[in-house]
Amino acid sequence: MWAGGAVRIAGLVAVLVLIANLFVLGAQPFAVGLIPPPWDKLAHAALFALLGALLMIAAAGRHTWLALAALAAVALADELAQADLPGRVVSVADLMADVVGAAAGITAMAFVLARRRGP
C-alpha cells in the first residue's frame, strides 16, 4: 500500500472538513466581498487545488477522474448555494476557477505519488 491507512483517512477527513467549512463559512455575511476580484479567482483555485491534492492522498493517487468529478460537483453545489444568499451571486468564472484548481491539485499530487511509487 502506498500510504498508511491513517494518512489516507487524515486526507479524507481534511477534505470533508474543508468542504463543510466552504458551505458553512461561505454562507456567513462576512464572506460577501471578503476577497476582492480578481484575487477571489486565485483563492477559489488555491482552495480547490488543496482539496484535489488531499483527495489524491486519500485515494492513494488513484481514481483521478472520479476525484475531479466529485470536486466539480462540490464547486457546482457551492455556486448554486450562493443563489439564495444575500450579496452573493452564482458565477461561472468562480466555478471554472474551482475546476481548474482541482485539476491542478489532482494532477500535481498524482504525479508526486506516482514518482514515489517508482516504475
Secondary structure, 3 states (H helix, E strand, C coil): CCCCHHHHHHHHHHHHHHHHHHHHHHCCHHHCCCCCCCHHHHHHHHHHHHHHHHHHHHCCCCCHHHHHHHHHHHHHHHHHHHHHCCCCCCCHHHHHHHHHHHHHHHHHHHHHHHHHHCC
